[in-house]
Amino acid sequence: MTPFMGYFMLGSAFLLIVSMGLMLGRLLGGPTLYDRLLAVNSFGTKTVLFLCVFCFIIDRPDGVDIALLYALMNFIATIAVLKFFNYRALDVTLSGADAEDAR
């Protein structure tokens, strides 16, 4: 790795950590639930990017697999939380009038 590439990777890792700090600020200060959920999702995405950059800084590119696994877990968790707050339950069974409204 060239010195320029090393500085570029360190700079991008630093900027990712700064943006993760800003996302934590939005998470704590978000006025609505959806702002907080968006902040958590963005924090997870930036964590995946940081893991990828960190793995290339330490010359262990096999850690990208862990980052991909974390990205899938982040996506599934976001969908589960949105479904829970929409229906107030994770298992949705429509009955009677609810089934007619869904059609």
C-alpha positions in Angstrom: 0.0 0.0 0.0 1.4 3.4 -1.0 1.7 6.1 1.7 -0.9 8.2 -0.1 -3.4 5.3 0.1 -2.7 4.8 3.8 -3.4 8.5 4.5 -6.5 8.3 2.4 -7.8 5.3 4.4 -7.0 6.9 7.7 -8.7 10.1 6.7 -11.8 8.3 5.5 -11.9 6.2 8.8 -11.6 9.5 10.8 -14.5 11.1 8.8 -16.6 8.0 9.2 -16.1 8.2 13.0 -17.1 11.9 13.0 -20.2 11.1 11.0 -21.1 8.3 13.3 -20.8 10.8 16.2 -23.2 13.1 14.4 -25.6 10.2 13.9 -25.5 9.5 17.7 -26.4 13.1 18.2 -29.4 12.7 16.0 -30.3 9.5 17.7 -30.4 11.2 21.1 -32.0 14.4 20.0 -34.4 13.2 17.3 -37.9 14.6 17.8 -39.7 11.7 16.4 -39.4 7.9 16.4 -38.7 7.8 12.7 -35.8 10.3 13.0 -34.3 8.1 15.6 -34.8 5.0 13.5 -33.2 6.6 10.5 -30.3 7.6 12.7 -29.8 4.0 13.9 -30.0 2.7 10.3 -27.5 5.3 9.1 -25.2 4.5 12.1 -25.3 0.9 11.1 -24.5 1.7 7.5 -21.6 3.8 8.6 -20.4 1.0 10.9 -20.3 -1.3 7.9 -18.3 1.2 5.9 -15.9 1.7 8.9 -15.4 -2.1 9.3 -14.5 -2.3 5.6 -12.0 0.6 5.8 -10.6 -0.7 9.0 -10.1 -4.2 7.6 -8.2 -2.8 4.6 -6.0 -0.6 6.9 -4.9 -3.6 8.9 -4.4 -5.6 5.7 -7.1 -8.2 6.6 -9.7 -8.0 3.8 -11.4 -11.1 5.0 -13.2 -9.0 7.6 -15.4 -7.6 4.9 -17.5 -10.8 5.3 -18.3 -9.7 8.8 -19.2 -6.3 7.6 -21.6 -7.9 5.0 -23.2 -10.0 7.8 -23.6 -6.9 9.9 -25.3 -5.1 7.0 -27.8 -7.9 6.6 -28.6 -7.8 10.3 -29.0 -4.0 10.2 -31.5 -4.3 7.3 -33.5 -7.1 9.0 -33.6 -5.2 12.3 -34.8 -2.0 10.7 -37.6 -3.8 8.9 -38.6 -5.6 12.1 -38.7 -2.4 14.2 -40.7 -0.6 11.5 -43.2 -3.5 11.4 -43.4 -3.6 15.1 -44.2 0.1 15.5 -46.7 0.0 12.6 -48.7 -3.0 13.8 -47.6 -3.1 17.5 -46.8 -6.8 17.0 -44.3 -8.8 15.0 -46.8 -11.3 13.9 -49.7 -9.8 11.9 -52.9 -11.8 11.5 -55.7 -9.9 9.8 -59.2 -10.8 10.9 -62.7 -9.5 10.1 -62.8 -5.8 9.3 -59.0 -5.5 9.2 -58.8 -8.1 6.4 -61.5 -6.2 4.4 -59.5 -2.9 4.9 -56.3 -4.6 3.6 -58.0 -5.6 0.3 
